[in-house]
Amino acid sequence: MSFKIALSETYRAPVEVTLPNEAGEAETSEFTAVFRRCTTTQLTELAEKSPRLVMAEVLAGWDGLVNGDGTAVPVTVDTRAALLEIPQALQALNQSFWTSVSTARAKN
C-alpha cells in the first residue's frame, strides 16, 4: 500500500478501561477514542505535558461510550471533563494515544 502524505485530521483507536466493580473485581470495558493527528514537533511538546493536558489537546471525540442507562454519551466540554476525571479512563486514553503514535512510528 502506498503511503499518503495527505492524512485525515483525526483517527480512531481502541481504549480498554479496567475498573473495580462493586465486588472489588476488575471489569474491563472498551470504547473507541477519536484522536487528533499530531506532527512530530507537536508530539515532542506533548511529551512534556501531563496526561490530562495531552488529552485536552488530542481527544476529539469517541464512539461506544455510554451512560449508566446505556445511552450514548455526547461529546461536550462537560462530558470530556467528566471522562478525564476518572483516573483509569485517563490512564487508558493516554496509553491508547501514545501506543497508537509509537505503533505508527514503528510501522513506518
Backbone bond lengths (Angstrom), bond angles and torsions (degrees), N, CA, C in turn:
res aa  C-N    CA-C-N  psi(-1)  N-CA   C-N-CA  omega(-1)  CA-C   N-CA-C  phi
1 M - - - 1.440 - - 1.523 108.91 -
2 S 1.308 116.14 136.27 1.460 121.37 179.38 1.522 110.60 -76.19
3 F 1.312 115.25 145.37 1.465 120.61 177.90 1.518 109.07 -81.33
4 K 1.322 116.37 132.75 1.464 121.95 178.60 1.522 108.81 -101.42
5 I 1.313 115.82 124.06 1.459 119.00 179.99 1.530 111.19 -79.44
6 A 1.326 117.33 -25.10 1.467 121.53 176.22 1.527 107.96 -88.61
7 L 1.315 116.56 107.26 1.460 121.75 -176.17 1.522 110.91 -109.07
8 S 1.320 115.54 157.43 1.462 119.86 174.22 1.528 108.77 -65.98
9 E 1.316 116.12 160.24 1.465 120.21 -178.54 1.518 112.92 -74.06
10 T 1.342 117.20 -21.10 1.461 121.49 -178.32 1.521 110.41 -134.49
11 Y 1.318 115.40 165.95 1.461 122.04 173.43 1.523 108.38 -149.06
12 R 1.318 115.80 163.02 1.467 121.87 -177.64 1.530 109.96 -106.07
13 A 1.331 114.77 146.24 1.467 120.54 177.41 1.527 108.89 -146.27
14 P 1.332 117.06 142.11 1.467 119.92 179.53 1.531 111.38 -72.20
15 V 1.332 114.56 146.64 1.466 121.76 177.91 1.522 107.46 -129.47
16 E 1.326 116.65 127.40 1.467 122.27 175.78 1.523 108.65 -113.21
17 V 1.335 115.37 120.42 1.463 121.19 -178.99 1.524 108.48 -112.13
18 T 1.319 116.30 124.46 1.461 121.13 177.50 1.522 108.65 -108.47
19 L 1.342 114.32 122.54 1.466 121.94 -179.79 1.518 109.57 -128.55
20 P 1.322 117.87 149.26 1.465 118.91 173.07 1.530 109.55 -74.22
21 N 1.332 116.59 137.20 1.465 120.02 175.46 1.528 109.18 -85.52
22 E 1.332 116.57 -174.03 1.465 120.79 -177.38 1.529 112.51 -61.00
23 A 1.339 116.76 -27.53 1.461 121.56 179.72 1.532 111.86 -86.13
24 G 1.332 116.29 -1.18 1.455 119.93 -179.94 1.517 114.01 85.52
25 E 1.324 117.15 5.95 1.464 121.25 179.28 1.525 109.48 -91.15
26 A 1.310 115.61 146.52 1.460 120.66 -179.46 1.524 110.66 -73.92
27 E 1.324 115.47 131.19 1.463 122.23 174.97 1.518 107.91 -124.20
28 T 1.321 115.81 131.92 1.453 120.58 -179.96 1.523 109.85 -106.73
29 S 1.311 115.59 131.47 1.461 123.06 176.41 1.519 108.19 -122.23
30 E 1.320 115.54 157.30 1.460 120.02 -178.56 1.520 111.13 -128.30
31 F 1.314 115.18 149.21 1.458 122.35 167.73 1.518 107.00 -151.67
32 T 1.312 116.73 174.60 1.455 121.43 -178.87 1.517 109.24 -112.40
33 A 1.319 116.16 126.10 1.464 121.21 176.42 1.522 108.94 -91.65
34 V 1.314 115.05 148.48 1.458 121.49 172.12 1.524 105.81 -110.96
35 F 1.331 115.45 114.57 1.460 121.35 -177.64 1.523 110.79 -107.25
36 R 1.322 116.15 147.58 1.464 121.49 172.38 1.529 108.14 -78.12
37 R 1.314 115.89 139.63 1.469 119.62 175.62 1.528 109.21 -70.91
38 C 1.321 115.34 148.47 1.460 121.36 -179.18 1.518 109.99 -127.72
39 T 1.313 115.30 150.50 1.456 120.80 172.36 1.529 108.47 -81.46
40 T 1.306 116.55 169.08 1.464 119.04 177.80 1.532 110.79 -63.73
41 T 1.317 117.18 -34.99 1.465 120.77 176.96 1.527 110.35 -63.33
42 Q 1.324 116.69 -44.75 1.465 120.41 178.43 1.524 111.06 -63.15
43 L 1.329 117.27 -40.34 1.467 120.54 179.45 1.523 111.22 -62.58
44 T 1.312 116.63 -39.90 1.463 120.50 177.83 1.526 110.22 -61.54
45 E 1.325 116.62 -42.13 1.465 120.52 178.30 1.525 111.25 -67.60
46 L 1.332 117.12 -40.55 1.466 121.16 180.00 1.524 111.81 -64.66
47 A 1.327 116.86 -32.78 1.465 121.10 -178.08 1.526 111.83 -61.77
48 E 1.319 117.02 -20.08 1.465 121.89 -179.96 1.531 112.66 -89.15
49 K 1.340 116.60 -5.34 1.465 120.63 -174.33 1.521 111.85 -102.37
50 S 1.322 115.39 163.05 1.468 121.28 176.73 1.526 109.34 -70.19
51 P 1.342 117.37 156.52 1.469 119.84 178.04 1.531 112.83 -54.25
52 R 1.306 117.74 -39.02 1.472 120.90 -179.76 1.530 111.25 -63.44
53 L 1.324 117.29 -43.14 1.464 120.57 178.71 1.524 111.27 -68.66
54 V 1.328 116.71 -35.96 1.468 120.06 176.26 1.524 109.49 -60.79
55 M 1.331 116.68 -48.93 1.467 120.39 -178.77 1.523 111.71 -64.70
56 A 1.323 117.41 -33.89 1.467 120.35 177.40 1.525 110.53 -60.49
57 E 1.316 116.63 -30.69 1.463 120.96 -179.08 1.519 113.76 -90.07
58 V 1.328 118.14 -35.07 1.470 118.88 -171.27 1.519 115.35 -105.59
59 L 1.327 119.14 -19.57 1.461 120.40 -178.09 1.527 109.57 -79.30
60 A 1.332 116.12 107.94 1.463 121.67 -177.36 1.521 112.22 -94.62
61 G 1.331 117.38 -20.30 1.458 119.97 -178.39 1.509 111.23 170.13
62 W 1.337 115.50 -164.29 1.463 120.76 -178.63 1.512 110.71 -164.62
63 D 1.310 115.27 163.23 1.460 124.79 172.01 1.520 106.84 -131.46
64 G 1.317 116.73 145.09 1.456 120.34 174.79 1.508 115.37 82.85
65 L 1.315 117.76 11.66 1.463 121.88 177.04 1.527 106.94 -96.41
66 V 1.337 116.71 123.60 1.466 120.31 -173.57 1.526 112.15 -125.83
67 N 1.332 114.73 156.55 1.463 122.66 173.54 1.517 109.20 -78.15
68 G 1.319 116.52 175.74 1.461 121.95 178.31 1.514 113.55 -58.45
69 D 1.343 117.14 -27.45 1.465 120.68 179.70 1.527 112.85 -90.46
70 G 1.340 116.80 4.54 1.458 120.75 176.63 1.519 114.90 89.29
71 T 1.335 118.09 -1.21 1.462 120.04 178.55 1.527 110.19 -81.02
72 A 1.315 115.51 150.13 1.462 121.09 -178.53 1.527 110.85 -64.20
73 V 1.316 115.52 139.82 1.464 121.62 176.70 1.525 107.67 -86.80
74 P 1.340 117.80 119.09 1.460 119.55 179.10 1.531 110.50 -71.26
75 V 1.316 115.67 155.15 1.463 120.46 178.17 1.527 107.81 -86.88
76 T 1.323 115.42 108.73 1.467 121.84 176.83 1.524 108.18 -137.74
77 V 1.296 116.25 170.04 1.466 120.62 176.41 1.527 109.77 -59.20
78 D 1.333 116.42 -42.93 1.464 120.46 -177.61 1.526 112.60 -68.52
79 T 1.343 117.24 -41.96 1.468 118.50 -179.08 1.524 111.06 -71.15
80 R 1.327 116.87 -33.93 1.472 119.43 175.73 1.526 109.49 -63.66
81 A 1.326 116.82 -44.87 1.470 120.84 178.96 1.521 110.79 -61.52
82 A 1.336 117.03 -42.46 1.469 120.66 179.33 1.524 111.03 -63.71
83 L 1.323 117.07 -41.92 1.466 120.99 178.95 1.527 110.76 -62.22
84 L 1.316 116.70 -43.16 1.466 120.56 -177.51 1.524 113.05 -74.00
85 E 1.330 117.82 -10.71 1.467 121.93 174.98 1.526 111.96 -81.22
86 I 1.324 117.60 -13.71 1.467 121.33 178.10 1.526 106.80 -86.69
87 P 1.334 118.25 110.52 1.464 120.53 -173.48 1.532 113.70 -53.67
88 Q 1.317 117.12 -44.05 1.464 120.25 -177.72 1.529 111.32 -67.84
89 A 1.324 117.36 -33.87 1.463 120.63 178.10 1.526 110.18 -69.62
90 L 1.322 116.50 -43.51 1.463 120.39 177.95 1.521 110.45 -60.67
91 Q 1.322 117.05 -44.58 1.460 121.01 178.99 1.529 110.75 -62.47
92 A 1.328 116.99 -43.77 1.465 120.85 -178.63 1.528 111.56 -66.90
93 L 1.320 117.15 -40.36 1.464 120.65 176.99 1.522 110.83 -63.24
94 N 1.315 116.04 -45.22 1.459 120.90 179.17 1.527 110.89 -60.50
95 Q 1.322 116.50 -44.85 1.463 120.60 179.06 1.526 110.65 -63.04
96 S 1.321 117.32 -43.58 1.459 121.17 179.93 1.527 111.04 -61.47
97 F 1.327 116.49 -45.04 1.465 120.21 -179.64 1.522 111.50 -61.82
98 W 1.331 117.03 -53.98 1.464 119.29 -176.13 1.526 111.87 -67.43
99 T 1.330 117.58 -32.60 1.467 120.17 175.28 1.520 110.01 -65.47
100 S 1.326 117.25 -41.92 1.465 119.82 -179.50 1.521 111.10 -64.20
101 V 1.308 117.05 -36.37 1.460 121.10 178.79 1.523 110.65 -71.38
102 S 1.329 117.46 -44.72 1.467 119.83 -178.56 1.518 111.14 -71.11
103 T 1.330 118.12 -34.18 1.462 121.06 176.45 1.511 109.51 -65.75
104 A 1.320 116.63 -42.29 1.460 119.93 178.54 1.523 110.29 -63.36
105 R 1.328 116.76 -40.37 1.464 119.95 178.09 1.525 110.90 -64.49
106 A 1.324 116.78 -41.29 1.463 120.64 -177.94 1.520 111.65 -66.75
107 K 1.339 117.15 -33.53 1.459 120.65 -178.54 1.515 112.00 -75.14
108 N 1.341 117.55 -27.88 1.470 120.19 -176.26 1.497 112.08 -92.63
